């Protein structure tokens, strides 16, 4: 089971590594997009969110307080869904549908991150192929 969980952890964070790379290498363009969506201090927010998801992804992938990493990912996803993908603000039906898909994707991934938080916290020391034990204990 340990290997299967490790594979799942790595596959889960690939999206966040790619996103963090974009946040940190295309900061001005992504910041301009965030500003167009009403995000205050968009460029610093882009850098901060890139670092947040990078830290969360590394934590989950390597198993260094993976429960905290999952919490960081969730803390990124839920506000991002609301701030960046508010489909209810879109007038164009095609744009509305596209933003709704992204909104629901972020909510679903946030839910998965919360499940990982619970899983890592509950399993604790019994989960192998990690560097540290979980930070939280929800048993």
DSSP file (Angstrom, degrees, kcal/mol; ACC not computed):
  #  RESIDUE AA STRUCTURE BP1 BP2  ACC     N-H-->O    O-->H-N    N-H-->O    O-->H-N    TCO  KAPPA ALPHA  PHI   PSI    X-CA   Y-CA   Z-CA
    1    1 A X     >        0   0    0      0, 0.0     4,-2.5     0, 0.0     5,-0.2   0.000 360.0 360.0 360.0 -34.5    0.0    0.0    0.0
    2    2 A X  H  >  +     0   0    0      1,-0.2     4,-2.3     2,-0.2     5,-0.1   0.905 360.0  48.0 -57.7 -43.3    2.9    2.4    0.8
    3    3 A X  H  > S+     0   0    0      1,-0.2     4,-2.6     2,-0.2    -1,-0.2   0.895 110.7  51.4 -65.8 -39.3    4.0    2.4   -2.9
    4    4 A X  H  > S+     0   0    0      2,-0.2     4,-2.4     1,-0.2    -1,-0.2   0.907 110.9  47.7 -64.6 -41.5    0.5    3.0   -4.2
    5    5 A X  H  X S+     0   0    0     -4,-2.5     4,-2.6     2,-0.2    -2,-0.2   0.897 111.2  52.0 -65.6 -39.8    0.1    6.0   -1.8
    6    6 A X  H  X S+     0   0    0     -4,-2.3     4,-2.4    -5,-0.2    -2,-0.2   0.929 109.9  48.0 -61.7 -45.2    3.5    7.3   -2.9
    7    7 A X  H  X S+     0   0    0     -4,-2.6     4,-2.6     1,-0.2     5,-0.2   0.926 112.7  49.4 -60.6 -44.7    2.5    7.1   -6.6
    8    8 A X  H  X S+     0   0    0     -4,-2.4     4,-2.3     1,-0.2    -2,-0.2   0.892 109.6  51.6 -61.4 -40.9   -0.8    8.8   -5.8
    9    9 A X  H  X S+     0   0    0     -4,-2.6     4,-1.9     2,-0.2    -2,-0.2   0.928 112.0  46.2 -61.2 -45.6    1.0   11.6   -3.9
   10   10 A X  H  X S+     0   0    0     -4,-2.4     4,-1.0     1,-0.2    -2,-0.2   0.928 113.5  47.8 -65.7 -45.1    3.3   12.2   -6.8
   11   11 A X  H  X S+     0   0    0     -4,-2.6     4,-0.5     1,-0.2     3,-0.4   0.879 110.1  54.1 -63.5 -37.1    0.6   12.2   -9.4
   12   12 A X  H  < S+     0   0    0     -4,-2.3     3,-0.5     1,-0.2     4,-0.4   0.894 110.3  45.3 -63.1 -41.2   -1.5   14.5   -7.2
   13   13 A X  H  X S+     0   0    0     -4,-1.9     4,-2.4     1,-0.2     5,-0.2   0.601  87.8  86.1 -85.5  -9.4    1.2   17.2   -6.9
   14   14 A X  H  X S+     0   0    0     -4,-1.0     4,-2.3    -3,-0.4    -1,-0.2   0.911  90.4  51.1 -55.6 -43.1    2.3   17.2  -10.6
   15   15 A X  H  X S+     0   0    0     -4,-0.5     4,-2.2    -3,-0.5    -1,-0.2   0.891 111.0  48.1 -60.1 -40.5   -0.4   19.8  -11.4
   16   16 A X  H  > S+     0   0    0     -4,-0.4     4,-2.7     2,-0.2    -1,-0.2   0.839 108.9  52.7 -74.2 -33.0    0.7   22.0   -8.5
   17   17 A X  H  X S+     0   0    0     -4,-2.4     4,-2.4     2,-0.2    -2,-0.2   0.931 111.7  46.7 -64.7 -44.4    4.4   21.8   -9.5
   18   18 A X  H  X S+     0   0    0     -4,-2.3     4,-1.9    -5,-0.2    -2,-0.2   0.912 114.7  47.3 -63.2 -41.7    3.4   22.9  -13.0
   19   19 A X  H  X S+     0   0    0     -4,-2.2     4,-2.6     2,-0.2    -2,-0.2   0.912 111.0  50.5 -66.4 -43.1    1.3   25.7  -11.6
   20   20 A X  H  X S+     0   0    0     -4,-2.7     4,-2.3     1,-0.2    -2,-0.2   0.900 108.0  54.2 -61.9 -40.7    3.9   26.8   -9.2
   21   21 A X  H  X S+     0   0    0     -4,-2.4     4,-1.6     1,-0.2     5,-0.3   0.923 110.6  46.1 -59.1 -44.8    6.5   26.9  -12.1
   22   22 A X  H  X S+     0   0    0     -4,-1.9     4,-2.3     1,-0.2     8,-0.2   0.914 111.5  51.3 -64.2 -43.3    4.1   29.2  -14.0
   23   23 A X  H  < S+     0   0    0     -4,-2.6    -1,-0.2     1,-0.2    -2,-0.2   0.877 117.1  39.7 -59.6 -38.2    3.4   31.4  -11.0
   24   24 A X  H  < S+     0   0    0     -4,-2.3    -1,-0.2    -5,-0.2    -2,-0.2   0.626 124.1  35.4 -93.1 -14.1    7.2   31.9  -10.4
   25   25 A X  H  < S+     0   0    0     -4,-1.6    -3,-0.2    -5,-0.2    -2,-0.2   0.641 125.0  37.4-110.8 -21.1    8.4   32.2  -14.0
   26   26 A X  S  X S+     0   0    0     -4,-2.3     4,-2.8    -5,-0.3     5,-0.3  -0.279  75.1 141.7-121.3  44.9    5.5   34.1  -15.6
   27   27 A X  H  >  +     0   0    0      1,-0.2     4,-2.8     2,-0.2     5,-0.2   0.872  67.3  49.0 -59.5 -44.6    4.8   36.3  -12.7
   28   28 A X  H  > S+     0   0    0      2,-0.2     4,-2.3     1,-0.2    -1,-0.2   0.934 114.9  43.8 -65.4 -45.7    4.0   39.5  -14.5
   29   29 A X  H  > S+     0   0    0      2,-0.2     4,-2.0     1,-0.2    -2,-0.2   0.926 118.1  44.1 -65.8 -44.4    1.6   37.8  -17.0
   30   30 A X  H  X S+     0   0    0     -4,-2.8     4,-2.6    -8,-0.2    -2,-0.2   0.872 112.8  52.8 -69.3 -35.3   -0.1   35.8  -14.3
   31   31 A X  H  X S+     0   0    0     -4,-2.8     4,-2.6    -5,-0.3    -1,-0.2   0.887 107.3  52.1 -64.6 -38.9   -0.2   38.8  -12.0
   32   32 A X  H  X S+     0   0    0     -4,-2.3     4,-2.0     2,-0.2    -2,-0.2   0.903 110.7  48.0 -63.6 -40.6   -1.9   40.8  -14.8
   33   33 A X  H  X S+     0   0    0     -4,-2.0     4,-0.9     2,-0.2    -2,-0.2   0.929 111.5  49.6 -65.0 -44.1   -4.5   38.1  -15.2
   34   34 A X  H ><>S+     0   0    0     -4,-2.6     5,-2.4     1,-0.2     3,-0.7   0.903 109.7  51.9 -61.1 -40.7   -5.0   38.0  -11.4
   35   35 A X  H ><5S+     0   0    0     -4,-2.6     3,-1.7     1,-0.2    -1,-0.2   0.884 104.3  56.6 -62.5 -38.0   -5.4   41.8  -11.4
   36   36 A X  H 3<5S+     0   0    0     -4,-2.0    -1,-0.2     1,-0.3    -2,-0.2   0.732 105.5  52.5 -65.9 -20.3   -8.0   41.6  -14.1
   37   37 A X  T <<5S-     0   0    0     -4,-0.9    -1,-0.3    -3,-0.7    -2,-0.2   0.366 126.8-100.9 -95.0   2.9  -10.0   39.3  -11.8
   38   38 A X  T < 5 +     0   0    0     -3,-1.7     2,-0.5     1,-0.3    -3,-0.2   0.590  66.9 154.2  92.8  11.5   -9.8   41.8   -9.0
   39   39 A X    > < -     0   0    0     -5,-2.4     3,-0.6    -6,-0.1    -1,-0.3  -0.615  41.4-130.4 -75.0 123.5   -7.0   40.3   -6.9
   40   40 A X  T 3  S+     0   0    0     -2,-0.5     5,-0.1     1,-0.2    -1,-0.0  -0.439  88.1  10.6 -72.3 149.9   -5.4   43.1   -4.9
   41   41 A X  T 3> S-     0   0    0     -2,-0.1     4,-2.5     1,-0.1    -1,-0.2   0.938  84.0-179.0  46.8  56.0   -1.5   43.2   -5.0
   42   42 A X  H <>  +     0   0    0     -3,-0.6     4,-2.3     1,-0.2     5,-0.1   0.843  68.2  49.4 -61.8 -41.8   -1.7   40.7   -7.8
   43   43 A X  H  > S+     0   0    0      2,-0.2     4,-2.2     1,-0.2    -1,-0.2   0.961 115.1  42.9 -67.9 -49.3    2.0   40.3   -8.6
   44   44 A X  H  > S+     0   0    0      1,-0.2     4,-2.9     2,-0.2    -2,-0.2   0.892 114.5  52.9 -60.9 -35.5    3.0   39.7   -4.9
   45   45 A X  H  X S+     0   0    0     -4,-2.5     4,-2.7     2,-0.2    -1,-0.2   0.876 107.2  52.1 -65.4 -36.2   -0.1   37.4   -4.6
   46   46 A X  H  X S+     0   0    0     -4,-2.3     4,-2.1    -5,-0.2    -2,-0.2   0.924 112.3  44.8 -64.4 -44.6    1.1   35.5   -7.6
   47   47 A X  H  X S+     0   0    0     -4,-2.2     4,-2.4     2,-0.2    -2,-0.2   0.940 115.0  48.3 -64.3 -47.0    4.5   35.0   -6.1
   48   48 A X  H  X S+     0   0    0     -4,-2.9     4,-2.3     1,-0.2    -2,-0.2   0.910 112.7  47.4 -62.1 -43.0    3.1   34.1   -2.7
   49   49 A X  H  X S+     0   0    0     -4,-2.7     4,-2.4     2,-0.2     5,-0.2   0.873 110.3  53.2 -69.0 -34.5    0.6   31.6   -4.1
   50   50 A X  H  X S+     0   0    0     -4,-2.1     4,-1.9    -5,-0.2    -2,-0.2   0.923 111.8  45.1 -62.6 -43.7    3.3   30.0   -6.3
   51   51 A X  H  X S+     0   0    0     -4,-2.4     4,-2.7     2,-0.2    -2,-0.2   0.878 111.4  54.6 -66.4 -37.4    5.5   29.5   -3.2
   52   52 A X  H  X S+     0   0    0     -4,-2.3     4,-2.4     1,-0.2    -2,-0.2   0.938 112.5  40.5 -61.9 -48.5    2.5   28.2   -1.2
   53   53 A X  H  X S+     0   0    0     -4,-2.4     4,-2.4     2,-0.2    -1,-0.2   0.819 114.0  54.0 -75.0 -28.0    1.7   25.5   -3.8
   54   54 A X  H  X S+     0   0    0     -4,-1.9     4,-2.7    -5,-0.2     5,-0.2   0.946 111.5  45.1 -66.0 -46.8    5.3   24.7   -4.3
   55   55 A X  H  X S+     0   0    0     -4,-2.7     4,-2.3     1,-0.2    -2,-0.2   0.920 115.0  48.1 -62.1 -43.9    5.8   24.1   -0.6
   56   56 A X  H  X S+     0   0    0     -4,-2.4     4,-2.3    -5,-0.2    -1,-0.2   0.914 112.8  48.4 -62.7 -42.7    2.6   22.1   -0.3
   57   57 A X  H  X S+     0   0    0     -4,-2.4     4,-2.9     2,-0.2     5,-0.2   0.919 112.3  47.2 -65.2 -44.4    3.5   20.0   -3.3
   58   58 A X  H  X S+     0   0    0     -4,-2.7     4,-2.7     1,-0.2     5,-0.3   0.913 111.5  52.8 -62.7 -42.0    7.0   19.3   -2.1
   59   59 A X  H  X>S+     0   0    0     -4,-2.3     5,-1.8    -5,-0.2     4,-1.3   0.923 114.1  41.2 -59.5 -46.1    5.7   18.4    1.4
   60   60 A X  H  <5S+     0   0    0     -4,-2.3    -2,-0.2     3,-0.2    -1,-0.2   0.938 116.0  48.9 -68.9 -46.5    3.2   15.9    0.0
   61   61 A X  H  <5S+     0   0    0     -4,-2.9    -2,-0.2     1,-0.2    -1,-0.2   0.915 120.9  34.6 -61.6 -45.0    5.5   14.4   -2.6
   62   62 A X  H  <5S-     0   0    0     -4,-2.7    69,-0.8    -5,-0.2    -1,-0.2   0.652 106.8-120.9 -86.7 -14.9    8.4   13.8   -0.1
   63   63 A X  T  <5 +     0   0    0     -4,-1.3    69,-2.7    -5,-0.3     2,-0.8   0.884  59.0 148.9  75.4  38.1    6.2   13.1    2.9
   64   64 A X  S   <S-     0   0    0     -5,-1.8    -1,-0.2    -6,-0.3     5,-0.2  -0.887  90.4 -31.8-104.3 101.2    7.6   15.9    5.0
   65   65 A X  S >> S-     0   0    0     -2,-0.8     4,-2.0    68,-0.4     3,-0.8   0.962  82.9-179.4  47.9  56.0    4.6   16.8    7.1
   66   66 A X  H 3> S+     0   0    0      1,-0.3     4,-2.2    66,-0.3     5,-0.1   0.780  73.9  60.8 -59.3 -28.6    2.4   15.8    4.2
   67   67 A X  H 3> S+     0   0    0      2,-0.2     4,-1.8     1,-0.2    -1,-0.3   0.905 105.5  47.0 -66.1 -40.0   -0.7   16.6    6.2
   68   68 A X  H <> S+     0   0    0     -3,-0.8     4,-2.4     2,-0.2    -2,-0.2   0.897 109.9  54.2 -66.0 -40.1    0.4   20.2    6.4
   69   69 A X  H  X S+     0   0    0     -4,-2.0     4,-2.2     1,-0.2    -2,-0.2   0.904 107.2  50.2 -59.2 -42.0    1.3   20.2    2.7
   70   70 A X  H  X S+     0   0    0     -4,-2.2     4,-2.3     1,-0.2    -1,-0.2   0.885 109.3  51.7 -64.2 -38.1   -2.3   19.1    1.9
   71   71 A X  H  X S+     0   0    0     -4,-1.8     4,-2.5     2,-0.2    -2,-0.2   0.895 108.3  51.6 -64.8 -40.0   -3.6   21.9    4.1
   72   72 A X  H  X S+     0   0    0     -4,-2.4     4,-1.3     2,-0.2    -2,-0.2   0.910 109.6  49.5 -62.2 -42.5   -1.5   24.4    2.2
   73   73 A X  H  X S+     0   0    0     -4,-2.2     4,-2.5     2,-0.2     3,-0.4   0.930 112.3  47.4 -63.1 -44.8   -2.8   23.1   -1.1
   74   74 A X  H  X S+     0   0    0     -4,-2.3     4,-2.1     1,-0.2     5,-0.3   0.894 107.7  56.5 -62.7 -39.5   -6.4   23.4    0.2
   75   75 A X  H  < S+     0   0    0     -4,-2.5     4,-0.5     1,-0.2    -1,-0.2   0.775 112.3  43.4 -65.0 -25.4   -5.7   26.9    1.5
   76   76 A X  H  X S+     0   0    0     -4,-1.3     4,-1.7    -3,-0.4    -2,-0.2   0.893 112.9  50.9 -79.5 -44.8   -4.7   27.8   -2.1
   77   77 A X  H  X S+     0   0    0     -4,-2.5     4,-2.5     1,-0.2    -2,-0.2   0.885 104.0  51.9 -69.8 -43.4   -7.5   26.1   -3.9
   78   78 A X  H  X S+     0   0    0     -4,-2.1     4,-1.6     1,-0.2    -1,-0.2   0.941 114.5  40.8 -66.5 -47.4  -10.6   27.4   -2.2
   79   79 A X  H  > S+     0   0    0     -4,-0.5     4,-3.3    -5,-0.3     5,-0.4   0.892 114.2  55.2 -64.6 -35.5   -9.8   31.1   -2.4
   80   80 A X  H  X>S+     0   0    0     -4,-1.7     4,-2.4     1,-0.2     5,-0.8   0.910 104.3  53.8 -62.3 -41.3   -8.6   30.6   -5.9
   81   81 A X  H  X5S+     0   0    0     -4,-2.5     4,-1.0     3,-0.2    -1,-0.2   0.931 116.8  37.3 -57.5 -45.9  -11.8   29.0   -7.0
   82   82 A X  H  <5S+     0   0    0     -4,-1.6     4,-0.2    -5,-0.2    -2,-0.2   0.928 123.9  38.6 -74.4 -46.9  -13.8   32.0   -5.7
   83   83 A X  H  <5S+     0   0    0     -4,-3.3     3,-0.3    -5,-0.2    -3,-0.2   0.906 128.6  27.3 -73.9 -42.3  -11.4   34.8   -6.7
   84   84 A X  H  <5S+     0   0    0     -4,-2.4    -3,-0.2    -5,-0.4    -2,-0.2   0.726 127.1  37.8 -96.6 -23.2  -10.2   33.6  -10.0
   85   85 A X     << +     0   0    0     -4,-1.0     2,-2.2    -5,-0.8    18,-0.2  -0.160  62.8 152.1-126.8  40.6  -13.1   31.4  -11.3
   86   86 A X    >   +     0   0    0     -3,-0.3     3,-2.3    -4,-0.2     4,-0.3  -0.489  16.9 178.8 -72.1  81.4  -16.2   33.2  -10.3
   87   87 A X  G >  S+     0   0    0     -2,-2.2     3,-1.5     1,-0.3    -1,-0.2   0.759  71.7  70.7 -59.5 -26.5  -18.3   31.9  -13.1
   88   88 A X  G 3  S+     0   0    0      1,-0.3    -1,-0.3    -3,-0.1    -2,-0.1   0.665  93.2  58.2 -66.9 -15.4  -21.4   33.7  -11.8
   89   89 A X  G <  S+     0   0    0     -3,-2.3     2,-0.3     7,-0.1    -1,-0.3   0.605  86.2  98.8 -86.6 -12.4  -19.7   37.0  -12.8
   90   90 A X    <   -     0   0    0     -3,-1.5    -3,-0.0    -4,-0.3     6,-0.0  -0.561  47.2-175.0 -82.6 136.3  -19.5   35.9  -16.5
   91   91 A X        +     0   0    0     -2,-0.3     2,-0.3     5,-0.0    -1,-0.1   0.793  65.2  82.5 -94.7 -37.3  -22.0   37.1  -19.0
   92   92 A X  S  > S-     0   0    0      1,-0.1     4,-2.9     2,-0.0     5,-0.2  -0.560  76.1-141.1 -72.0 127.2  -20.8   35.2  -22.0
   93   93 A X  H  > S+     0   0    0     -2,-0.3     4,-2.3     1,-0.2     5,-0.2   0.872 100.6  48.7 -59.2 -38.7  -22.2   31.6  -21.8
   94   94 A X  H  > S+     0   0    0      2,-0.2     4,-2.3     1,-0.2    -1,-0.2   0.923 113.8  45.6 -68.7 -42.7  -19.0   30.0  -23.1
   95   95 A X  H  > S+     0   0    0      2,-0.2     4,-2.7     1,-0.2     5,-0.2   0.894 112.2  53.1 -64.9 -39.5  -16.8   32.0  -20.7
   96   96 A X  H  X S+     0   0    0     -4,-2.9     4,-2.2     2,-0.2    -2,-0.2   0.922 110.1  46.9 -60.8 -44.4  -19.3   31.1  -17.9
   97   97 A X  H  X S+     0   0    0     -4,-2.3     4,-2.1     2,-0.2    -2,-0.2   0.911 112.3  49.9 -65.1 -42.4  -19.1   27.4  -18.7
   98   98 A X  H  X S+     0   0    0     -4,-2.3     4,-2.0     1,-0.2    -2,-0.2   0.933 113.0  45.7 -62.5 -46.1  -15.3   27.5  -18.8
   99   99 A X  H  X S+     0   0    0     -4,-2.7     4,-2.8     1,-0.2   -12,-0.3   0.854 109.8  55.4 -66.7 -34.2  -15.0   29.3  -15.5
  100  100 A X  H  X S+     0   0    0     -4,-2.2     4,-2.8    -5,-0.2     5,-0.2   0.906 106.7  50.7 -64.9 -40.0  -17.5   26.9  -13.9
  101  101 A X  H  X S+     0   0    0     -4,-2.1     4,-2.3     2,-0.2    -2,-0.2   0.934 113.4  44.9 -61.3 -45.7  -15.3   24.0  -15.0
  102  102 A X  H  X S+     0   0    0     -4,-2.0     4,-2.5     2,-0.2    -2,-0.2   0.892 112.7  52.0 -65.9 -39.0  -12.3   25.6  -13.4
  103  103 A X  H  X S+     0   0    0     -4,-2.8     4,-2.3   -18,-0.2    -2,-0.2   0.951 112.7  44.2 -59.9 -50.1  -14.2   26.5  -10.3
  104  104 A X  H  X S+     0   0    0     -4,-2.8     4,-2.7     1,-0.2    -2,-0.2   0.858 111.2  54.7 -66.4 -35.1  -15.5   23.0   -9.8
  105  105 A X  H  X S+     0   0    0     -4,-2.3     4,-2.8    -5,-0.2     5,-0.2   0.940 110.3  46.2 -60.8 -47.5  -12.0   21.6  -10.6
  106  106 A X  H  X S+     0   0    0     -4,-2.5     4,-2.3     1,-0.2    -2,-0.2   0.900 113.5  48.6 -64.2 -40.1  -10.5   23.7   -7.8
  107  107 A X  H  X S+     0   0    0     -4,-2.3     4,-2.2     2,-0.2    -1,-0.2   0.918 113.1  48.0 -64.7 -42.8  -13.3   22.8   -5.4
  108  108 A X  H  X S+     0   0    0     -4,-2.7     4,-2.3     2,-0.2    -2,-0.2   0.923 113.4  46.6 -64.7 -44.5  -12.8   19.1   -6.2
  109  109 A X  H  X S+     0   0    0     -4,-2.8     4,-2.5     2,-0.2    -1,-0.2   0.871 110.5  53.8 -66.1 -35.1   -9.0   19.2   -5.8
  110  110 A X  H  X S+     0   0    0     -4,-2.3     4,-2.1    -5,-0.2    -1,-0.2   0.901 108.5  49.7 -62.9 -40.3   -9.5   21.2   -2.5
  111  111 A X  H  X S+     0   0    0     -4,-2.2     4,-2.1     2,-0.2    -2,-0.2   0.902 110.1  50.1 -63.2 -41.3  -11.8   18.4   -1.3
  112  112 A X  H  X S+     0   0    0     -4,-2.3     4,-2.4     2,-0.2    -2,-0.2   0.894 108.9  52.5 -63.9 -39.2   -9.1   15.8   -2.3
  113  113 A X  H  X S+     0   0    0     -4,-2.5     4,-2.5     2,-0.2    -2,-0.2   0.898 108.2  50.6 -63.7 -39.5   -6.5   17.9   -0.4
  114  114 A X  H  X S+     0   0    0     -4,-2.1     4,-2.3     2,-0.2    -1,-0.2   0.889 109.3  51.2 -64.8 -37.9   -8.7   17.9    2.7
  115  115 A X  H  X S+     0   0    0     -4,-2.1     4,-3.0     2,-0.2    -2,-0.2   0.900 109.5  50.3 -64.8 -39.4   -9.1   14.1    2.4
  116  116 A X  H  X S+     0   0    0     -4,-2.4     4,-3.2     2,-0.2     5,-0.3   0.915 108.1  53.2 -63.4 -41.8   -5.3   13.8    2.2
  117  117 A X  H  X S+     0   0    0     -4,-2.5     4,-2.2     1,-0.2    -2,-0.2   0.945 113.4  42.8 -55.2 -49.3   -5.0   15.9    5.3
  118  118 A X  H  X S+     0   0    0     -4,-2.3     4,-2.4     2,-0.2     5,-0.2   0.915 115.2  50.0 -64.7 -43.1   -7.3   13.6    7.1
  119  119 A X  H  X S+     0   0    0     -4,-3.0     4,-2.9     2,-0.2     5,-0.3   0.956 113.8  43.0 -61.2 -53.0   -5.7   10.5    5.7
  120  120 A X  H  X S+     0   0    0     -4,-3.2     4,-2.0     1,-0.2    14,-0.3   0.907 116.6  48.3 -62.0 -41.4   -2.1   11.5    6.6
  121  121 A X  H  < S+     0   0    0     -4,-2.2    18,-0.3    -5,-0.3    17,-0.3   0.876 115.9  43.6 -67.1 -37.1   -3.1   12.7   10.0
  122  122 A X  H  < S+     0   0    0     -4,-2.4    -2,-0.2    -5,-0.2    -1,-0.2   0.923 115.0  46.1 -75.3 -45.9   -5.1    9.6   10.8
  123  123 A X  H >< S+     0   0    0     -4,-2.9     3,-1.7    -5,-0.2    -2,-0.2   0.879  84.2 163.0 -68.8 -37.1   -2.6    7.0    9.5
  124  124 A X  G ><  -     0   0    0     -4,-2.0     3,-1.3    -5,-0.3    -1,-0.2  -0.293  64.9  -0.3  62.3-132.8    0.3    8.8   11.3
  125  125 A X  G 3  S+     0   0    0      1,-0.3    -1,-0.3     8,-0.1    -2,-0.1   0.655 119.9  76.4 -66.7 -17.3    3.5    6.8   11.7
  126  126 A X  G <  S+     0   0    0     -3,-1.7     2,-0.6     2,-0.0    -1,-0.3   0.681  73.7  89.7 -73.2 -16.6    2.0    3.7   10.0
  127  127 A X    <   -     0   0    0     -3,-1.3     3,-0.2    -7,-0.2     2,-0.1  -0.713  68.4-155.2 -83.7 123.1    2.3    5.2    6.5
  128  128 A X        +     0   0    0     -2,-0.6     3,-0.1     1,-0.2    -2,-0.0  -0.212  64.8  52.2 -86.2-178.7    5.7    4.3    5.0
  129  129 A X  S    S+     0   0    0      1,-0.2     2,-0.3     2,-0.1    -1,-0.2   0.839  83.3 115.8  57.8  38.9    7.8    6.1    2.4
  130  130 A X        -     0   0    0     -3,-0.2    -1,-0.2     1,-0.1   -67,-0.2  -0.921  62.6-141.5-128.0 158.5    7.6    9.4    4.1
  131  131 A X  S    S+     0   0    0    -68,-0.8     2,-0.3   -69,-0.8   -67,-0.2   0.867  84.2  18.0 -86.2 -40.7   10.4   11.5    5.6
  132  132 A X  S    S-     0   0    0    -69,-2.7   -66,-0.3   -70,-0.1    -1,-0.1  -0.812  81.7-104.7-124.8 166.6    8.5   12.7    8.7
  133  133 A X        -     0   0    0     -2,-0.3   -68,-0.4     1,-0.2    -8,-0.1  -0.397  57.7 -79.0 -75.6 166.1    5.5   11.8   10.6
  134  134 A X        -     0   0    0    -14,-0.3    -1,-0.2   -69,-0.1    -9,-0.1  -0.295  29.8-136.1 -64.5 155.5    2.4   14.0   10.2
  135  135 A X  S    S+     0   0    0     -3,-0.1     2,-0.3   -11,-0.0    -1,-0.1   0.851  87.1  52.1 -78.0 -36.7    2.3   17.3   12.0
  136  136 A X        -     0   0    0    -19,-0.1     2,-0.4   -12,-0.0   -12,-0.1  -0.679  64.4-156.9-103.1 154.6   -1.4   16.8   13.1
  137  137 A X        +     0   0    0     -2,-0.3   -15,-0.1     1,-0.1   -16,-0.1  -0.931  16.6 169.8-130.4 107.0   -3.0   13.9   14.9
  138  138 A X              0   0    0     -2,-0.4   -16,-0.1   -17,-0.3    -1,-0.1   0.207 360.0 360.0-104.3  15.8   -6.8   13.8   14.3
  139  139 A X              0   0    0    -18,-0.3    -1,-0.2   -17,-0.1   -17,-0.1   0.536 360.0 360.0 -68.7 360.0   -7.5   10.3   15.8
